[in-house]
Amino acid sequence: MIARNPHFNLPDHRCHGSRAVDAFHTATALMELPFRSEDEDAALLTAAWTCHEHWILADGETPWGRLTAPLLLARAHLTVGRLQLGLVLARRAWRLTGHHHLGQDAAAEALTLLIHITRRLARHTETEHWLHLGTAVLAQITSSSVRRHLENAIMN
């Protein structure tokens, strides 16, 4: 018999939402540390995947709920140096922004990750592709912080 995780049998979607938010905050706090140990890297990935699972159970039917997890997971994998998986997750997030018409801010966040990851992987042709799209999206961005992040990705 396979043991079930008790966290995934909760009757109330709000419990999953609360756990997703807690895991999200844990993951982002760990990402912001200037230096992390291997244990903290592992905790970061665990928190990101925990957020993903609980977010799907709480809000997985909404387009924004489907996008939050891949963006967080891509950032987490980029942060700990797992670039190949980060790239797969960032591409997934990019596809979701267009498929669900989530707006230019969401697209810019996905593009920023794609530019950073492909540069680190030295995939020059793919980086040029994302830079071109990033430049086109930049003029349509409404959030100044998202705009600044994408501008920094394009310029650096």
Buried (B, 14 or more C-beta within 10 A) or exposed (E): EEEEEEEEEBEEEEBBBBBBBBBBEBBBEBBEEEEBEEEEBEBBBBBBBBBBBBBBBBBBEEBEBBBBBBBBBBBBBBBBEBBEBBBBBBBBBBEBBEEBEBBBBBBBBBBBBBBBBBBBBEBEEBBEBBBEBBEEBBEEBEBEEBBEBBBEBBEE
